[in-house]
Amino acid sequence: MASSEVLTSIPITSLPRISQGKVRDLFSLPDSGKPKLLFVTSDRISAYDVILKNGIPTKGAILTLISAKWFDVLSSRVPGLKHHFLHLGPPPSSGLLAPDEEKLLRGRSMTVRYAYRTPGIRGYVTGSAWAEYEKTQTIHGLPQPAGLARCQRLPQPIYTPSTKAELGDKDVNISPDEARKIVGDKYASRIEELALACYKAGAAYAEERGIIIADTKFEFGLDEETDEIYLVDEVLTPDSSRFWSKADYQVGREQDSFDKQVLRNWLTDNGLKGKPDVEMPPEVVEKTKARYTEVFERLTGNSLEEALSKLSA
């Protein structure tokens, strides 16, 4: 069974912690050739670049296990794609963690190659893209066709990069040309190509299961030894994506989402958007957990309990 304990901090002392993000803590693993990291996903949740005081039960496991599923799916559908995911959990039989730490991290950690960066992809005009389009008929500075309605599918998915902010700062939307200046011509085209290919492959897979991926954020990193671009971080999760029900989709209105939209709406309706030290009421916690759980089951074909039961104890 999935634990009902909410883990908003990661009390691991057996490994050096090298960074802490809004949701994930990164730990260094002993170097046995290429550098590796242990990604640990907490139950913290953020919205409008602010971390809420309380978390969402089982969220860390949902994000970790759905990312692992997506790495497998995209590898089979995007030719030439390389990613940083090695396996769930810490290195097996390594003895690096104390037994209570291993138990704590079950289902919410993965071992990855070291790498890093962040573009986004939009297939539908919604969220901040809709706000920009209403004012200027552009998205991330890119001109768009006239007459698009709220939540309408774009003629083609578009590449919408942003900077990767440090904890406490905000990601900043930038144009593809600005992204090219940051990463250089050598890598920019490959990152854009991979981002669009991953979105299209993921969107097709999700649509087969009754889910529309309206937009998402991918991160890519560079393996400096091989000079190859890797897909990194989380992939197509309810934290990094907008998921809509295909059956209920209707152009011209806000959609019923399987992601953080319940939380965003509550914050906005109560004048708490961007405010620090906000605690979600139980009903928002439960609704958000239910949305994350449902999209996990639809996309993986397993309940969370079934997925966890397949992991070694």
Disulfide bonds with the S-S distance in Angstrom:
none
